[in-house]
Amino acid sequence: MHSPTIQKLIDLFSNFPTVGTRTASRFVFYLLGLKKEEVRDLLNSIADIRNKVKICPSCFNPFESNEKLCLICSDARRNKSLLCIVANETDLEAIEKTKKYKGLYFIFKKLRIKEFEEKLKEHPEIEEIILAINSTTEGEVATLYLQRLLEPFKKKTTRLGRGLPVGGELEYADEETISSALEGRK
């Protein structure tokens, strides 16, 4: 049985994605072994992420800048006719690391349906929408939903092609696999 303070922190860490009670406990006991200044640095970094990082109103990617849009959305060299739909920020990052995709993004996390429809209406220059959603059961359901949602917009809709295994997640795929999947989209 842990003290209430330790248990509360274990419970908080257990709310993180893919973190169970055992891993959360390891985090807490690791923190107990840190020097006070190391804990202070961690606390300041957590505060900074809430105070300095903002969400791009166009693609929903987090960024840190005084600009209105993130670096991707504000880059004039990006292909504005391509829009890649990803489930989360780590998937966007995985695709960007390949340096093969030069279009724009939209992070569909939290089912941003209204925002997505507004983006399509406000940007008629979008010709192709790439559904870069994980091949998990949940991802397949989201992809089918998006395909139906996109029908009235009469846009070319493609999916990532070969290379990504069914049941796999983008953030764990290597750059070459993602590059291959981008090139082989259907």
N, C-alpha and C positions, 0 to 999 in steps of 0.2 A: 504494500500500500504506500502510495506516494503522498507527500505533503500536498495541501490544496494548491499552493503556488506552482509546484512542479506539474501536478495533474492538469491544471488549467492550461499551461503551456503545451503539454502533450496533446490535449484536446484541440487546441488551436492549430498546431502543426498537422494534426490528423485531418484537418479540413483541406489541406493542400492536395492537388491532384496527384494520384498514385502514391500518396504517403499514408501508410497504415500506422497503427499504434506502435508497433515495434520500431519503425524508422523514426517516428516522432519522438519516441523515448530517447533514441540515440542522439537526435538533434539537441534535446534538452540537456542531456548529460554532457554532450560536447560543449554546449554553451557554459555550463557550470565550471568547466575547466579552463575557460578563456580568461585572459587578464581583463581588468575593468576597461581599459582603453580599447581593447578589441571589441568588447560588447558595445561600447559607446559608438565605435565606427559602424558596427552593424545597425544599431538603432538609427544613427544619422542617415545611413544609406536607405533604410526603409522609409524614413521621413522624406528624404529627397525624391524617392520614386513617386510619392504622392504630390509633392510640391513642385517639382521641376519637369516631370514627364507629362506630356499631354497626348491626347488621342487625335489623330488626323481626322477631320470631319469628312474627308472624301473616301478614304479607304479603311479607316479605323485602326491604323497601325500606330503604336505608341512612338513618340519621338520627343527629342529635347532640342528646342530651338525657339527663337523669337518669331519665326515665320508662322504663317497661317496654316500651311500644309507641310506634310513630311517631305523629306528629300526626294522620295520616289515620285510623289504626285506633283511636286513643283519642278521636276526635271523636264525641260522642254524637249530633250532628246528622246524621251520615252514615246513608244508607239501608242497614241491615244485611241487607236481603233481596236486594240486588244485589251480585254478585261479578264483577269484571272481570278476566279472565286476560290478562296481557301477557307478552311475551317477555323484557323487560328494563326496567331502571330508566328509561331515556330514553323508552320508550314510555309508561310511567306518567306521567312528567313532561309529555309532550306532551298526553295526555288531560286532566290536571289543569289545564293552561293554558287549556283551553277554558271552564272553569268551568260546563260543562253536565252533567257526571257527578257524582253525589253519593253513589255507593255505595262499596264496599270493593274492594280489589285483591288479586291474588296474582301475584307475579312467578314465572313458570314456568321461568326460566333454569336450566340444569343439570338439567332434567327432575326436578323435586322431586315425584315421583309419590307417595311415601309421605306426605309432608307435606301434599300436596294432598288426598289421600283422608282424612287425619286432620281437616283443616279442614272438609271437607264433613260428616263424621260428628259433629264437635263443634258445628257450627252449623246446626241444622235450620231456622233462620229464613231461610236462603238459599233464595230461590225461583227466581231467574234467574241464569244464568251467561253472561256476555258473553265470547265468545272474540275478543279484540282482538289477534289474531296477524297479522303481516305477510303480505301476499299473495304472497310469494315461494314457490318450490318447497318449500323447507325449512319455511316457515310453513304451507303447505297440508298437508304431511305431519303436522306437529305438531297442526294443527287436527283432522284426521281421527282421529288417535290420541286426542286429548282427547275428541272426541265419543263414541268407543267406550268410553273409560274412564268417561264420565259416564252412560252408559245405565242401569246398575243403580241410580243415585241418583234417577232419575225427576224430574230438575229441568228446568225450561224452559231450553233452550240456544239462544242467539242469536249471530250474528256481526255485525261491523260492516257497515253497508250501503254505499250509494252514496258515491262521492266518492274512495275510495282506489283508485289504479290497481293492477292486477295486476302483481306484481313490484316494487311500491313498498314503502317502509319508513316506519313511523309517525313515527319521530323527525324525518324530513325533511318531513313534511306540515305545512301551515299550520293554524292553529287553526280556521278556518272549515271546511276540508275534514274535519278530525277531528270537529267538531261535527255536520256533516252526516252523517257515517258513523255516529256514535252514534245520532242520531235515526232513521236508516234501517236500523237493525240488523234482522236477520231471524232 
